[in-house]
Amino acid sequence: GVTTLKGAMAVMDIAETAITNLDQIRADIGSVQNQLQVTINNITVTQVNVKAAESTIRDVDFASESANFSKYNILAQSGSYAMSQANAVQQNVLKLLQ
């Protein structure tokens, strides 16, 4: 045990240093805990957004989108056909001029 004033003062200094170190460790742990909580909240928001996007994708009216695809495919093909006909007419005109 401590039997002198000097020894008691040394023990008090050690205890004070330990308390200061403990306070710093607690502050560091609190900071990490806050960072983890923010990260968890961000992940939760991301999960909700992904679920909403998945729901939107799954809720697409497949029949309607298939009809739109067919419509635009037919329009693209008719545009190609029109261009080929225009080129054929030009070729025929050139043949007549020769």
C-alpha positions in Angstrom: 0.0 0.0 0.0 0.8 3.7 -0.1 2.5 4.9 3.1 3.9 8.3 2.2 2.5 11.5 0.9 4.8 11.2 -2.1 3.5 7.7 -2.9 0.0 8.9 -2.6 0.7 11.8 -4.9 2.2 9.4 -7.5 -0.8 7.1 -7.3 -3.1 10.2 -7.8 -1.1 11.2 -10.9 -1.3 7.7 -12.3 -5.1 7.6 -11.6 -5.5 11.1 -13.2 -3.6 10.0 -16.3 -5.7 6.8 -16.5 -8.9 8.8 -16.3 -7.7 11.2 -19.0 -6.7 8.2 -21.3 -10.1 6.5 -20.5 -11.9 9.7 -21.5 -10.0 9.9 -24.8 -10.8 6.2 -25.5 -14.5 6.8 -24.8 -14.5 9.8 -27.1 -12.9 7.7 -29.9 -15.4 4.9 -29.4 -18.3 7.4 -29.5 -16.9 8.9 -32.7 -16.7 5.5 -34.3 -20.1 4.6 -33.1 -21.5 7.8 -34.7 -19.8 7.0 -38.0 -21.2 3.4 -37.9 -24.7 4.8 -37.3 -24.4 7.2 -40.2 -23.2 4.3 -42.4 -26.1 2.1 -41.3 -28.5 4.8 -42.1 -27.0 5.3 -45.5 -27.2 1.6 -46.2 -30.8 1.5 -45.1 -31.7 4.4 -47.5 -29.8 2.6 -50.3 -31.8 -0.6 -49.6 -35.1 1.3 -49.8 -34.0 2.9 -53.1 -33.0 -0.5 -54.6 -36.3 -2.1 -53.5 -38.2 0.8 -55.0 -36.3 0.5 -58.3 -36.8 -3.3 -58.4 -40.5 -2.8 -57.8 -40.7 -0.3 -60.6 -38.9 -2.7 -62.9 -41.1 -5.6 -61.9 -44.2 -3.5 -62.3 -43.5 -2.5 -66.0 -46.4 -3.5 -68.1 -44.7 -6.1 -70.3 -47.5 -6.2 -72.9 -47.4 -2.4 -73.3 -43.6 -2.3 -73.5 -43.6 -5.2 -76.0 -46.1 -3.3 -78.2 -43.9 -0.2 -78.0 -40.8 -2.2 -79.0 -42.7 -3.7 -82.0 -43.9 -0.3 -83.0 -40.5 1.3 -83.0 -39.0 -1.7 -84.7 -41.5 -1.5 -87.5 -40.8 2.3 -87.8 -37.1 1.6 -88.0 -37.6 -1.1 -90.7 -39.9 1.2 -92.7 -37.3 4.0 -92.6 -34.7 1.6 -93.9 -37.0 0.4 -96.6 -37.8 4.0 -97.6 -34.1 4.8 -97.8 -33.4 1.7 -100.0 -36.3 2.7 -102.3 -34.9 6.3 -102.6 -31.5 4.9 -103.5 -33.0 2.5 -106.1 -34.8 5.5 -107.7 -31.5 7.4 -107.9 -29.8 4.4 -109.5 -32.6 4.1 -112.1 -32.3 7.8 -113.0 -28.5 7.4 -113.4 -29.0 4.4 -115.7 -31.5 6.4 -117.8 -29.1 9.3 -118.2 -26.3 7.1 -119.4 
